[in-house]
Amino acid sequence: MALMIAFEVIGIIGMIQGFGSALVTQVWGGNWQLMRWALEWQPLIGIGIGVAGLLLASIGWAGQRRIKSSR
């Protein structure tokens, strides 16, 4: 159960960082401090990190649902 919660938390953080950085750099022309290293590759790297975070969070959600249904 703890592993699934970790996947969920890391996935949510990845979604916020990835999609947030793509949105900030493309819409407002700003600079997302934690993703400053990827400014040259925005919005593609931001979308990629956001999708990877979404996949990790979905694994966590599905795993928790499976564990709860098996009880």
C-alpha positions as CSV (number, residue, x, y, z in Angstrom):
1,M,0.0,0.0,0.0
2,A,2.8,2.4,0.8
3,L,4.4,1.9,-2.6
4,M,1.2,2.8,-4.3
5,I,0.9,5.9,-2.3
6,A,4.5,6.8,-3.2
7,F,3.6,6.3,-6.9
8,E,0.6,8.6,-6.5
9,V,2.5,11.4,-4.7
10,I,5.5,11.3,-7.1
11,G,3.1,11.2,-10.1
12,I,1.1,14.2,-8.8
13,I,4.3,16.2,-8.3
14,G,5.5,15.2,-11.8
15,M,2.2,16.4,-13.3
16,I,2.3,19.7,-11.5
17,Q,6.0,20.3,-12.5
18,G,5.6,19.2,-16.1
19,F,2.3,20.7,-17.0
20,G,2.9,23.8,-14.9
21,S,6.2,24.5,-16.4
22,A,4.8,24.1,-20.0
23,L,1.9,26.4,-19.1
24,V,4.0,29.1,-17.4
25,T,6.7,29.2,-20.2
26,Q,4.2,29.2,-23.1
27,V,1.3,31.2,-21.9
28,W,2.8,33.7,-19.6
29,G,6.4,33.7,-20.9
30,G,7.7,33.2,-17.3
31,N,10.4,31.0,-15.8
32,W,9.4,28.0,-13.7
33,Q,12.4,27.9,-11.3
34,L,12.5,24.1,-10.8
35,M,12.4,23.4,-14.5
36,R,14.8,26.2,-15.6
37,W,17.2,23.5,-17.0
38,A,14.6,22.6,-19.6
39,L,13.7,26.0,-21.0
40,E,15.2,25.2,-24.4
41,W,12.9,22.1,-24.7
42,Q,9.7,23.6,-23.5
43,P,6.8,22.8,-24.0
44,L,7.7,19.2,-25.1
45,I,9.7,18.3,-22.0
46,G,7.0,19.7,-19.8
47,I,4.3,17.8,-21.4
48,G,6.4,14.6,-21.4
49,I,7.1,15.0,-17.6
50,G,3.5,15.7,-17.0
51,V,2.4,12.6,-18.9
52,A,4.9,10.5,-17.1
53,G,3.6,11.8,-13.8
54,L,0.0,11.0,-14.9
55,L,1.1,7.4,-15.7
56,L,2.7,7.1,-12.3
57,A,-0.3,8.5,-10.5
58,S,-2.6,6.2,-12.4
59,I,-0.5,3.2,-11.4
60,G,-0.8,4.3,-7.8
61,W,-4.6,4.9,-8.0
62,A,-5.2,1.5,-9.7
63,G,-3.0,-0.3,-7.2
64,Q,-4.8,1.2,-4.2
65,R,-8.2,0.3,-5.8
66,R,-7.0,-3.3,-6.3
67,I,-5.7,-3.6,-2.8
68,K,-8.9,-2.2,-1.3
69,S,-11.1,-4.5,-3.4
70,S,-9.1,-7.6,-2.4
71,R,-9.8,-7.1,1.3
